Amino acid sequence: MNVKLPILILSTVIACTGCQTAKKVSSGVSKTTEKVKSLVGLGEAKIPEIDKKGVVDVSKATLEKLEQMKINMPTGQWVYIENDLQGFYTLQNKSTDGNILYLRLNCKITTQKTSFSIEDKDGKELLKAHDPEAGQVQFLIDNKNYGNPFDLVNAKKMPTFKTALSKAKSIKVFNNAKLYTFANGKAELLEKPVTCN
């Protein structure tokens, strides 16, 4: 009988048992690592989801996920974005052509001015309130002209404008021969307080 054969079999069994143990330990470590990453926010972040009311919390979202959310944002309705960690709240409406209307009607800090801005799909600002170089701006709520209620001269028109907005189906903004059109879905969100500049 060859003595080397049982020693070879025994060493192979020990080696394989060691392999299994090492495999179990490393697999347990990687699962634990993933749990820790997700707890401290280093794991795979999800795109923030907009709830049925049109509200989304972006407090823990990465910049990349915010960009993805912006691309996939529904059109024709208001979306209220809240970031409790940074104390930042915004209200935006994306048109079918990708332009985004930001309205700041109810400021969290009441001493700040109401305003609006419009950006194109790449985030370039096209128009904003209180811009002396913008020229004449007209808001058409269901095709009724309200002028520019954000202009300080027309500040008294703001309550009437807000009331019309709460019931409107469409919002159009006309400036320098350009017409920006937005559907007014989830208009109840216009009541929510936002961060104003």
VEXMIPA-965488 format. One line per field, with one value per atom (N, C-alpha, C): x, y, z; atom name; residue in three letters. Coordinates in nm, 2 decimals. Layout:
xx	c(X; ...) .
yy	c(Y; ...) .
zz	c(Z; ...) .
titi	c(CA; ...) .
kolnu	c(ALA; ...) .
This chain:
xx	c(0.08; 0.00; 0.09; 0.04; 0.12; 0.08; 0.17; 0.14; 0.12; 0.17; 0.15; 0.01; -0.07; -0.21; -0.30; -0.31; -0.39; -0.36; -0.23; -0.18; -0.23; -0.22; -0.27; -0.42; -0.50; -0.64; -0.67; -0.61; -0.63; -0.60; -0.49; -0.45; -0.55; -0.60; -0.70; -0.83; -0.88; -1.00; -0.98; -0.87; -0.84; -0.84; -0.78; -0.77; -0.91; -0.99; -1.13; -1.21; -1.20; -1.28; -1.23; -1.10; -1.05; -1.11; -1.12; -1.17; -1.32; -1.40; -1.54; -1.55; -1.47; -1.48; -1.44; -1.33; -1.29; -1.39; -1.46; -1.56; -1.68; -1.72; -1.83; -1.80; -1.68; -1.63; -1.63; -1.57; -1.56; -1.70; -1.79; -1.93; -2.00; -1.98; -2.04; -1.99; -1.86; -1.80; -1.86; -1.87; -1.92; -2.07; -2.15; -2.29; -2.29; -2.20; -2.20; -2.15; -2.05; -2.00; -2.12; -2.20; -2.31; -2.41; -2.44; -2.53; -2.48; -2.35; -2.29; -2.30; -2.26; -2.26; -2.40; -2.50; -2.64; -2.68; -2.64; -2.67; -2.61; -2.49; -2.42; -2.43; -2.51; -2.54; -2.43; -2.35; -2.25; -2.29; -2.40; -2.45; -2.51; -2.56; -2.62; -2.74; -2.74; -2.85; -2.96; -3.08; -3.19; -3.23; -3.30; -3.35; -3.47; -3.48; -3.59; -3.72; -3.82; -3.95; -4.05; -4.13; -4.23; -4.36; -4.42; -4.54; -4.66; -4.77; -4.90; -4.94; -4.90; -4.94; -4.85; -4.74; -4.65; -4.54; -4.51; -4.41; -4.29; -4.17; -4.05; -3.95; -3.89; -3.79; -3.65; -3.57; -3.44; -3.32; -3.35; -3.25; -3.13; -3.15; -3.04; -2.99; -3.04; -3.01; -2.87; -2.81; -2.68; -2.71; -2.61; -2.63; -2.67; -2.61; -2.63; -2.78; -2.83; -2.97; -3.07; -3.03; -3.11; -3.13; -3.02; -3.02; -3.11; -3.10; -3.18; -3.33; -3.36; -3.50; -3.55; -3.46; -3.50; -3.54; -3.46; -3.48; -3.61; -3.64; -3.76; -3.88; -3.87; -3.98; -4.11; -4.22; -4.34; -4.37; -4.43; -4.47; -4.61; -4.64; -4.78; -4.83; -4.74; -4.79; -4.68; -4.73; -4.64; -4.57; -4.44; -4.37; -4.31; -4.34; -4.28; -4.16; -4.05; -3.92; -3.88; -3.86; -3.82; -3.69; -3.60; -3.47; -3.46; -3.51; -3.52; -3.38; -3.28; -3.14; -3.08; -3.11; -3.05; -3.15; -3.28; -3.38; -3.41; -3.42; -3.45; -3.57; -3.67; -3.79; -3.83; -3.86; -3.89; -4.01; -4.07; -4.19; -4.16; -4.18; -4.14; -4.24; -4.25; -4.34; -4.27; -4.26; -4.19; -4.29; -4.26; -4.34; -4.30; -4.39; -4.36; -4.23; -4.19; -4.07; -3.94; -3.96; -3.85; -3.81; -3.88; -3.86; -3.92; -3.86; -3.91; -3.94; -4.06; -4.11; -4.10; -4.03; -4.02; -4.10; -4.20; -4.28; -4.25; -4.23; -4.21; -4.32; -4.43; -4.55; -4.57; -4.54; -4.55; -4.42; -4.35; -4.21; -4.21; -4.13; -4.11; -4.08; -3.99; -3.95; -4.03; -4.13; -4.23; -4.17; -4.05; -3.99; -3.93; -3.92; -3.86; -3.96; -3.91; -4.00; -4.05; -4.17; -4.22; -4.15; -4.13; -4.06; -4.09; -4.03; -4.04; -3.91; -3.89; -3.78; -3.82; -3.76; -3.78; -3.65; -3.62; -3.50; -3.53; -3.43; -3.45; -3.41; -3.42; -3.40; -3.25; -3.16; -3.02; -2.99; -3.09; -3.07; -3.02; -3.02; -2.99; -3.11; -3.09; -3.20; -3.24; -3.37; -3.42; -3.49; -3.55; -3.62; -3.64; -3.63; -3.65; -3.72; -3.78; -3.85; -3.75; -3.79; -3.70; -3.58; -3.58; -3.47; -3.50; -3.42; -3.45; -3.42; -3.35; -3.31; -3.40; -3.50; -3.59; -3.69; -3.72; -3.83; -3.96; -4.07; -4.21; -4.24; -4.29; -4.33; -4.48; -4.55; -4.69; -4.73; -4.81; -4.86; -5.00; -5.03; -5.16; -5.21; -5.31; -5.37; -5.50; -5.51; -5.62; -5.65; -5.54; -5.55; -5.60; -5.61; -5.64; -5.51; -5.49; -5.36; -5.36; -5.26; -5.24; -5.12; -5.06; -4.94; -4.83; -4.75; -4.64; -4.67; -4.74; -4.77; -4.65; -4.53; -4.41; -4.34; -4.38; -4.32; -4.37; -4.28; -4.31; -4.42; -4.43; -4.54; -4.68; -4.68; -4.81; -4.83; -4.76; -4.77; -4.92; -5.00; -5.14; -5.22; -5.17; -5.24; -5.21; -5.11; -5.07; -5.18; -5.26; -5.37; -5.47; -5.50; -5.59; -5.52; -5.40; -5.32; -5.31; -5.29; -5.28; -5.42; -5.53; -5.66; -5.68; -5.65; -5.67; -5.58; -5.46; -5.37; -5.42; -5.49; -5.54; -5.65; -5.71; -5.82; -5.78; -5.67; -5.63; -5.60; -5.61; -5.57; -5.43; -5.41; -5.28; -5.22; -5.09; -5.01; -4.92; -4.93; -4.84; -4.77; -4.64; -4.56; -4.50; -4.53; -4.49; -4.38; -4.27; -4.16; -4.08; -4.06; -3.97; -4.01; -4.13; -4.19; -4.17; -4.15; -4.15; -4.26; -4.32; -4.43; -4.39; -4.40; -4.37; -4.50; -4.53; -4.66; -4.64; -4.72; -4.72; -4.86; -4.89; -5.01; -5.01; -5.12; -5.13; -5.18; -5.13; -5.17; -5.12; -5.19; -5.16; -5.14; -5.24; -5.23; -5.24; -5.29; -5.30; -5.16; -5.05; -4.92; -4.87; -4.94; -4.90; -4.91; -4.99; -5.01; -4.89; -4.80; -4.69; -4.59; -4.53; -4.42; -4.29; -4.22; -4.10; -3.99; -3.86; -3.75; -3.74; -3.74; -3.74; -3.60; -3.55; -3.42; -3.43) .
yy	c(-0.12; 0.00; 0.12; 0.22; 0.34; 0.44; 0.48; 0.57; 0.71; 0.75; 0.88; 0.91; 0.81; 0.83; 0.88; 0.82; 0.87; 1.01; 1.04; 1.18; 1.28; 1.24; 1.32; 1.35; 1.24; 1.26; 1.35; 1.32; 1.40; 1.55; 1.58; 1.72; 1.79; 1.71; 1.76; 1.80; 1.71; 1.73; 1.86; 1.87; 1.99; 2.11; 2.11; 2.23; 2.27; 2.17; 2.20; 2.26; 2.20; 2.26; 2.40; 2.43; 2.56; 2.66; 2.61; 2.69; 2.73; 2.63; 2.65; 2.76; 2.74; 2.84; 2.98; 2.99; 3.12; 3.18; 3.09; 3.14; 3.20; 3.12; 3.17; 3.30; 3.31; 3.43; 3.55; 3.53; 3.64; 3.68; 3.59; 3.62; 3.70; 3.65; 3.72; 3.86; 3.88; 4.02; 4.11; 4.06; 4.14; 4.18; 4.09; 4.12; 4.23; 4.21; 4.31; 4.45; 4.45; 4.57; 4.64; 4.57; 4.63; 4.69; 4.62; 4.67; 4.80; 4.80; 4.92; 5.04; 5.01; 5.11; 5.17; 5.09; 5.14; 5.22; 5.18; 5.26; 5.40; 5.41; 5.54; 5.61; 5.56; 5.63; 5.61; 5.51; 5.49; 5.39; 5.32; 5.21; 5.28; 5.19; 5.24; 5.33; 5.45; 5.55; 5.53; 5.55; 5.54; 5.68; 5.68; 5.80; 5.84; 5.96; 6.00; 5.99; 5.93; 5.91; 6.01; 6.06; 6.16; 6.08; 6.12; 6.05; 6.09; 6.03; 6.06; 6.20; 6.27; 6.41; 6.50; 6.45; 6.54; 6.59; 6.52; 6.57; 6.47; 6.52; 6.43; 6.49; 6.40; 6.44; 6.40; 6.50; 6.48; 6.49; 6.49; 6.51; 6.43; 6.30; 6.20; 6.16; 6.24; 6.20; 6.26; 6.18; 6.23; 6.33; 6.41; 6.50; 6.42; 6.31; 6.23; 6.18; 6.14; 6.09; 6.21; 6.32; 6.44; 6.47; 6.46; 6.49; 6.39; 6.26; 6.16; 6.18; 6.23; 6.26; 6.37; 6.47; 6.59; 6.55; 6.46; 6.41; 6.33; 6.25; 6.17; 6.23; 6.36; 6.43; 6.43; 6.41; 6.41; 6.55; 6.56; 6.69; 6.72; 6.85; 6.90; 6.90; 6.90; 6.91; 6.97; 7.02; 7.08; 6.97; 6.98; 6.89; 6.97; 6.93; 7.00; 6.92; 6.98; 6.92; 6.97; 6.88; 6.93; 6.86; 6.94; 6.90; 6.95; 6.87; 6.91; 6.93; 6.85; 6.86; 7.00; 7.05; 7.18; 7.29; 7.26; 7.36; 7.43; 7.35; 7.41; 7.34; 7.43; 7.38; 7.45; 7.38; 7.44; 7.38; 7.45; 7.41; 7.43; 7.32; 7.33; 7.25; 7.30; 7.24; 7.22; 7.10; 7.07; 7.07; 7.14; 7.14; 7.02; 7.00; 6.88; 6.91; 7.03; 7.06; 7.06; 7.03; 7.02; 7.15; 7.26; 7.38; 7.36; 7.42; 7.41; 7.55; 7.56; 7.69; 7.67; 7.76; 7.76; 7.88; 7.85; 7.96; 7.96; 8.09; 8.11; 8.21; 8.15; 8.24; 8.25; 8.15; 8.16; 8.13; 8.24; 8.22; 8.18; 8.08; 8.04; 8.16; 8.24; 8.36; 8.47; 8.52; 8.62; 8.75; 8.78; 8.91; 8.90; 8.78; 8.77; 8.79; 8.82; 8.86; 8.73; 8.73; 8.63; 8.64; 8.53; 8.54; 8.41; 8.41; 8.30; 8.29; 8.18; 8.16; 8.05; 8.05; 7.95; 7.90; 7.77; 7.71; 7.62; 7.61; 7.51; 7.37; 7.27; 7.13; 7.11; 7.20; 7.18; 7.26; 7.33; 7.40; 7.55; 7.59; 7.73; 7.82; 7.93; 8.02; 8.10; 8.09; 8.16; 8.30; 8.30; 8.42; 8.41; 8.53; 8.53; 8.66; 8.66; 8.78; 8.88; 9.01; 9.12; 9.13; 9.10; 9.12; 9.24; 9.35; 9.47; 9.45; 9.36; 9.34; 9.24; 9.18; 9.08; 9.14; 9.26; 9.32; 9.29; 9.31; 9.29; 9.14; 9.10; 8.97; 8.97; 8.87; 8.86; 8.72; 8.70; 8.57; 8.56; 8.45; 8.42; 8.30; 8.32; 8.21; 8.17; 8.05; 8.01; 8.12; 8.17; 8.27; 8.41; 8.43; 8.56; 8.63; 8.75; 8.82; 8.88; 8.85; 8.91; 9.00; 9.03; 9.11; 9.04; 9.11; 9.05; 9.08; 8.99; 9.01; 9.01; 8.97; 8.97; 9.10; 9.19; 9.32; 9.40; 9.47; 9.54; 9.64; 9.70; 9.79; 9.73; 9.60; 9.53; 9.44; 9.46; 9.37; 9.35; 9.45; 9.44; 9.33; 9.30; 9.20; 9.05; 9.03; 8.90; 8.82; 8.87; 8.78; 8.73; 8.82; 8.78; 8.68; 8.69; 8.60; 8.46; 8.46; 8.33; 8.26; 8.33; 8.27; 8.21; 8.29; 8.23; 8.11; 8.11; 8.00; 7.87; 7.89; 7.77; 7.69; 7.76; 7.70; 7.67; 7.72; 7.72; 7.58; 7.57; 7.45; 7.47; 7.59; 7.62; 7.75; 7.76; 7.88; 7.90; 8.03; 8.06; 8.19; 8.19; 8.31; 8.36; 8.49; 8.55; 8.65; 8.64; 8.74; 8.74; 8.85; 8.87; 8.77; 8.77; 8.69; 8.54; 8.50; 8.36; 8.33; 8.21; 8.17; 8.04; 8.04; 7.92; 7.87; 7.74; 7.69; 7.57; 7.58; 7.47; 7.43; 7.30; 7.26; 7.28; 7.29; 7.33; 7.21; 7.09; 6.98; 6.99; 6.93; 6.93; 7.08; 7.16; 7.31; 7.33; 7.23; 7.25; 7.27; 7.22; 7.23; 7.38; 7.47; 7.61; 7.68; 7.61; 7.67; 7.64; 7.54; 7.50; 7.61; 7.63; 7.74; 7.69; 7.78; 7.74; 7.84; 7.80; 7.89; 8.00; 8.12; 8.23; 8.30; 8.36; 8.42; 8.57) .
zz	c(0.00; 0.00; 0.00; -0.08; -0.09; 0.02; 0.11; 0.22; 0.17; 0.06; 0.01; -0.03; -0.07; -0.12; -0.01; 0.12; 0.22; 0.26; 0.26; 0.30; 0.20; 0.07; -0.04; -0.03; 0.00; 0.01; 0.13; 0.25; 0.37; 0.35; 0.28; 0.25; 0.16; 0.06; -0.03; 0.04; 0.13; 0.21; 0.30; 0.37; 0.45; 0.37; 0.25; 0.17; 0.12; 0.08; 0.03; 0.14; 0.27; 0.38; 0.41; 0.40; 0.41; 0.31; 0.18; 0.07; 0.10; 0.15; 0.18; 0.29; 0.39; 0.51; 0.46; 0.38; 0.33; 0.24; 0.16; 0.07; 0.16; 0.26; 0.35; 0.42; 0.47; 0.54; 0.44; 0.32; 0.23; 0.18; 0.16; 0.12; 0.23; 0.35; 0.47; 0.48; 0.46; 0.47; 0.36; 0.24; 0.13; 0.15; 0.21; 0.24; 0.35; 0.45; 0.56; 0.51; 0.42; 0.36; 0.29; 0.21; 0.14; 0.24; 0.35; 0.45; 0.51; 0.54; 0.60; 0.50; 0.37; 0.27; 0.26; 0.26; 0.24; 0.36; 0.48; 0.60; 0.61; 0.56; 0.56; 0.43; 0.34; 0.22; 0.11; 0.12; 0.02; -0.08; -0.06; -0.15; -0.27; -0.36; -0.48; -0.45; -0.48; -0.45; -0.55; -0.51; -0.60; -0.65; -0.77; -0.82; -0.73; -0.68; -0.59; -0.67; -0.60; -0.66; -0.62; -0.72; -0.70; -0.66; -0.55; -0.50; -0.58; -0.55; -0.62; -0.61; -0.50; -0.48; -0.55; -0.61; -0.69; -0.60; -0.49; -0.39; -0.39; -0.39; -0.38; -0.28; -0.20; -0.10; -0.16; -0.18; -0.24; -0.14; -0.01; 0.09; 0.08; 0.04; 0.04; -0.10; -0.20; -0.33; -0.38; -0.46; -0.52; -0.63; -0.67; -0.79; -0.91; -0.93; -1.05; -1.05; -0.94; -0.93; -0.95; -0.90; -0.92; -1.07; -1.14; -1.28; -1.35; -1.31; -1.37; -1.34; -1.22; -1.18; -1.27; -1.29; -1.37; -1.51; -1.57; -1.71; -1.71; -1.61; -1.61; -1.54; -1.51; -1.44; -1.53; -1.47; -1.55; -1.61; -1.72; -1.78; -1.75; -1.76; -1.75; -1.61; -1.51; -1.37; -1.29; -1.17; -1.07; -0.99; -0.96; -0.87; -0.76; -0.64; -0.52; -0.47; -0.48; -0.44; -0.31; -0.21; -0.08; -0.04; 0.02; 0.08; 0.22; 0.31; 0.45; 0.51; 0.46; 0.52; 0.49; 0.37; 0.33; 0.35; 0.38; 0.40; 0.27; 0.16; 0.03; -0.03; -0.08; -0.13; -0.26; -0.36; -0.49; -0.56; -0.65; -0.72; -0.87; -0.94; -1.09; -1.17; -1.30; -1.39; -1.53; -1.58; -1.70; -1.82; -1.92; -2.04; -2.13; -2.23; -2.32; -2.41; -2.42; -2.50; -2.41; -2.28; -2.19; -2.11; -2.13; -2.05; -1.92; -1.82; -1.68; -1.62; -1.57; -1.51; -1.36; -1.29; -1.15; -1.10; -1.01; -0.95; -0.80; -0.75; -0.61; -0.57; -0.54; -0.51; -0.36; -0.28; -0.13; -0.07; -0.03; 0.02; 0.16; 0.20; 0.34; 0.43; 0.38; 0.45; 0.39; 0.46; 0.40; 0.36; 0.40; 0.36; 0.22; 0.17; 0.03; -0.07; -0.20; -0.31; -0.38; -0.43; -0.52; -0.65; -0.72; -0.85; -0.93; -1.05; -1.14; -1.22; -1.28; -1.38; -1.47; -1.59; -1.69; -1.74; -1.74; -1.79; -1.91; -2.00; -2.10; -2.05; -2.14; -2.09; -2.05; -2.09; -2.04; -1.92; -1.86; -1.74; -1.76; -1.88; -1.91; -1.89; -1.81; -1.78; -1.90; -1.93; -2.05; -2.01; -1.89; -1.85; -1.70; -1.63; -1.49; -1.45; -1.33; -1.28; -1.24; -1.24; -1.19; -1.27; -1.40; -1.49; -1.58; -1.56; -1.63; -1.78; -1.82; -1.96; -2.04; -1.96; -2.02; -2.12; -2.10; -2.18; -2.12; -2.19; -2.14; -2.13; -2.01; -1.98; -1.96; -2.02; -2.00; -1.96; -1.86; -1.82; -1.87; -1.94; -1.99; -1.92; -1.83; -1.75; -1.82; -1.88; -1.96; -2.07; -2.13; -2.23; -2.19; -2.06; -2.01; -1.96; -2.01; -1.99; -1.85; -1.77; -1.64; -1.63; -1.75; -1.75; -1.68; -1.61; -1.53; -1.38; -1.31; -1.17; -1.08; -1.13; -1.05; -1.05; -1.15; -1.16; -1.03; -0.97; -0.85; -0.86; -0.98; -1.01; -1.01; -1.05; -1.05; -0.93; -0.82; -0.70; -0.65; -0.67; -0.63; -0.71; -0.82; -0.91; -0.86; -0.77; -0.73; -0.67; -0.58; -0.52; -0.63; -0.73; -0.83; -0.92; -0.95; -1.03; -0.96; -0.83; -0.76; -0.76; -0.75; -0.75; -0.89; -1.00; -1.13; -1.16; -1.10; -1.12; -1.06; -0.94; -0.87; -0.94; -1.04; -1.12; -1.26; -1.31; -1.45; -1.50; -1.63; -1.70; -1.77; -1.81; -1.88; -1.84; -1.84; -1.81; -1.93; -1.99; -2.10; -2.05; -2.09; -2.06; -2.20; -2.23; -2.35; -2.33; -2.40; -2.39; -2.52; -2.57; -2.69; -2.80; -2.84; -2.95; -2.92; -2.80; -2.76; -2.67; -2.69; -2.60; -2.54; -2.41; -2.33; -2.27; -2.29; -2.25; -2.16; -2.05; -1.94; -1.90; -1.89; -1.84; -1.68; -1.62; -1.48; -1.39; -1.42; -1.34; -1.19; -1.10; -0.96; -0.90; -0.94; -0.91; -0.76; -0.68; -0.54; -0.48; -0.54; -0.49; -0.49; -0.57; -0.57; -0.44; -0.35; -0.21; -0.12; -0.16; -0.07; -0.06; 0.05; 0.07; 0.01; -0.06; -0.13; -0.08; -0.12; -0.09; -0.20; -0.16; -0.26; -0.24; -0.35; -0.35; -0.32) .
titi	c(N; CA; C; N; CA; C; N; CA; C; N; CA; C; N; CA; C; N; CA; C; N; CA; C; N; CA; C; N; CA; C; N; CA; C; N; CA; C; N; CA; C; N; CA; C; N; CA; C; N; CA; C; N; CA; C; N; CA; C; N; CA; C; N; CA; C; N; CA; C; N; CA; C; N; CA; C; N; CA; C; N; CA; C; N; CA; C; N; CA; C; N; CA; C; N; CA; C; N; CA; C; N; CA; C; N; CA; C; N; CA; C; N; CA; C; N; CA; C; N; CA; C; N; CA; C; N; CA; C; N; CA; C; N; CA; C; N; CA; C; N; CA; C; N; CA; C; N; CA; C; N; CA; C; N; CA; C; N; CA; C; N; CA; C; N; CA; C; N; CA; C; N; CA; C; N; CA; C; N; CA; C; N; CA; C; N; CA; C; N; CA; C; N; CA; C; N; CA; C; N; CA; C; N; CA; C; N; CA; C; N; CA; C; N; CA; C; N; CA; C; N; CA; C; N; CA; C; N; CA; C; N; CA; C; N; CA; C; N; CA; C; N; CA; C; N; CA; C; N; CA; C; N; CA; C; N; CA; C; N; CA; C; N; CA; C; N; CA; C; N; CA; C; N; CA; C; N; CA; C; N; CA; C; N; CA; C; N; CA; C; N; CA; C; N; CA; C; N; CA; C; N; CA; C; N; CA; C; N; CA; C; N; CA; C; N; CA; C; N; CA; C; N; CA; C; N; CA; C; N; CA; C; N; CA; C; N; CA; C; N; CA; C; N; CA; C; N; CA; C; N; CA; C; N; CA; C; N; CA; C; N; CA; C; N; CA; C; N; CA; C; N; CA; C; N; CA; C; N; CA; C; N; CA; C; N; CA; C; N; CA; C; N; CA; C; N; CA; C; N; CA; C; N; CA; C; N; CA; C; N; CA; C; N; CA; C; N; CA; C; N; CA; C; N; CA; C; N; CA; C; N; CA; C; N; CA; C; N; CA; C; N; CA; C; N; CA; C; N; CA; C; N; CA; C; N; CA; C; N; CA; C; N; CA; C; N; CA; C; N; CA; C; N; CA; C; N; CA; C; N; CA; C; N; CA; C; N; CA; C; N; CA; C; N; CA; C; N; CA; C; N; CA; C; N; CA; C; N; CA; C; N; CA; C; N; CA; C; N; CA; C; N; CA; C; N; CA; C; N; CA; C; N; CA; C; N; CA; C; N; CA; C; N; CA; C; N; CA; C; N; CA; C; N; CA; C; N; CA; C; N; CA; C; N; CA; C; N; CA; C; N; CA; C; N; CA; C; N; CA; C; N; CA; C; N; CA; C; N; CA; C; N; CA; C; N; CA; C; N; CA; C; N; CA; C; N; CA; C; N; CA; C; N; CA; C; N; CA; C; N; CA; C; N; CA; C; N; CA; C; N; CA; C; N; CA; C; N; CA; C; N; CA; C; N; CA; C; N; CA; C; N; CA; C; N; CA; C; N; CA; C; N; CA; C; N; CA; C; N; CA; C; N; CA; C; N; CA; C; N; CA; C; N; CA; C; N; CA; C) .
kolnu	c(MET; MET; MET; ASN; ASN; ASN; VAL; VAL; VAL; LYS; LYS; LYS; LEU; LEU; LEU; PRO; PRO; PRO; ILE; ILE; ILE; LEU; LEU; LEU; ILE; ILE; ILE; LEU; LEU; LEU; SER; SER; SER; THR; THR; THR; VAL; VAL; VAL; ILE; ILE; ILE; ALA; ALA; ALA; CYS; CYS; CYS; THR; THR; THR; GLY; GLY; GLY; CYS; CYS; CYS; GLN; GLN; GLN; THR; THR; THR; ALA; ALA; ALA; LYS; LYS; LYS; LYS; LYS; LYS; VAL; VAL; VAL; SER; SER; SER; SER; SER; SER; GLY; GLY; GLY; VAL; VAL; VAL; SER; SER; SER; LYS; LYS; LYS; THR; THR; THR; THR; THR; THR; GLU; GLU; GLU; LYS; LYS; LYS; VAL; VAL; VAL; LYS; LYS; LYS; SER; SER; SER; LEU; LEU; LEU; VAL; VAL; VAL; GLY; GLY; GLY; LEU; LEU; LEU; GLY; GLY; GLY; GLU; GLU; GLU; ALA; ALA; ALA; LYS; LYS; LYS; ILE; ILE; ILE; PRO; PRO; PRO; GLU; GLU; GLU; ILE; ILE; ILE; ASP; ASP; ASP; LYS; LYS; LYS; LYS; LYS; LYS; GLY; GLY; GLY; VAL; VAL; VAL; VAL; VAL; VAL; ASP; ASP; ASP; VAL; VAL; VAL; SER; SER; SER; LYS; LYS; LYS; ALA; ALA; ALA; THR; THR; THR; LEU; LEU; LEU; GLU; GLU; GLU; LYS; LYS; LYS; LEU; LEU; LEU; GLU; GLU; GLU; GLN; GLN; GLN; MET; MET; MET; LYS; LYS; LYS; ILE; ILE; ILE; ASN; ASN; ASN; MET; MET; MET; PRO; PRO; PRO; THR; THR; THR; GLY; GLY; GLY; GLN; GLN; GLN; TRP; TRP; TRP; VAL; VAL; VAL; TYR; TYR; TYR; ILE; ILE; ILE; GLU; GLU; GLU; ASN; ASN; ASN; ASP; ASP; ASP; LEU; LEU; LEU; GLN; GLN; GLN; GLY; GLY; GLY; PHE; PHE; PHE; TYR; TYR; TYR; THR; THR; THR; LEU; LEU; LEU; GLN; GLN; GLN; ASN; ASN; ASN; LYS; LYS; LYS; SER; SER; SER; THR; THR; THR; ASP; ASP; ASP; GLY; GLY; GLY; ASN; ASN; ASN; ILE; ILE; ILE; LEU; LEU; LEU; TYR; TYR; TYR; LEU; LEU; LEU; ARG; ARG; ARG; LEU; LEU; LEU; ASN; ASN; ASN; CYS; CYS; CYS; LYS; LYS; LYS; ILE; ILE; ILE; THR; THR; THR; THR; THR; THR; GLN; GLN; GLN; LYS; LYS; LYS; THR; THR; THR; SER; SER; SER; PHE; PHE; PHE; SER; SER; SER; ILE; ILE; ILE; GLU; GLU; GLU; ASP; ASP; ASP; LYS; LYS; LYS; ASP; ASP; ASP; GLY; GLY; GLY; LYS; LYS; LYS; GLU; GLU; GLU; LEU; LEU; LEU; LEU; LEU; LEU; LYS; LYS; LYS; ALA; ALA; ALA; HIS; HIS; HIS; ASP; ASP; ASP; PRO; PRO; PRO; GLU; GLU; GLU; ALA; ALA; ALA; GLY; GLY; GLY; GLN; GLN; GLN; VAL; VAL; VAL; GLN; GLN; GLN; PHE; PHE; PHE; LEU; LEU; LEU; ILE; ILE; ILE; ASP; ASP; ASP; ASN; ASN; ASN; LYS; LYS; LYS; ASN; ASN; ASN; TYR; TYR; TYR; GLY; GLY; GLY; ASN; ASN; ASN; PRO; PRO; PRO; PHE; PHE; PHE; ASP; ASP; ASP; LEU; LEU; LEU; VAL; VAL; VAL; ASN; ASN; ASN; ALA; ALA; ALA; LYS; LYS; LYS; LYS; LYS; LYS; MET; MET; MET; PRO; PRO; PRO; THR; THR; THR; PHE; PHE; PHE; LYS; LYS; LYS; THR; THR; THR; ALA; ALA; ALA; LEU; LEU; LEU; SER; SER; SER; LYS; LYS; LYS; ALA; ALA; ALA; LYS; LYS; LYS; SER; SER; SER; ILE; ILE; ILE; LYS; LYS; LYS; VAL; VAL; VAL; PHE; PHE; PHE; ASN; ASN; ASN; ASN; ASN; ASN; ALA; ALA; ALA; LYS; LYS; LYS; LEU; LEU; LEU; TYR; TYR; TYR; THR; THR; THR; PHE; PHE; PHE; ALA; ALA; ALA; ASN; ASN; ASN; GLY; GLY; GLY; LYS; LYS; LYS; ALA; ALA; ALA; GLU; GLU; GLU; LEU; LEU; LEU; LEU; LEU; LEU; GLU; GLU; GLU; LYS; LYS; LYS; PRO; PRO; PRO; VAL; VAL; VAL; THR; THR; THR; CYS; CYS; CYS; ASN; ASN; ASN) .
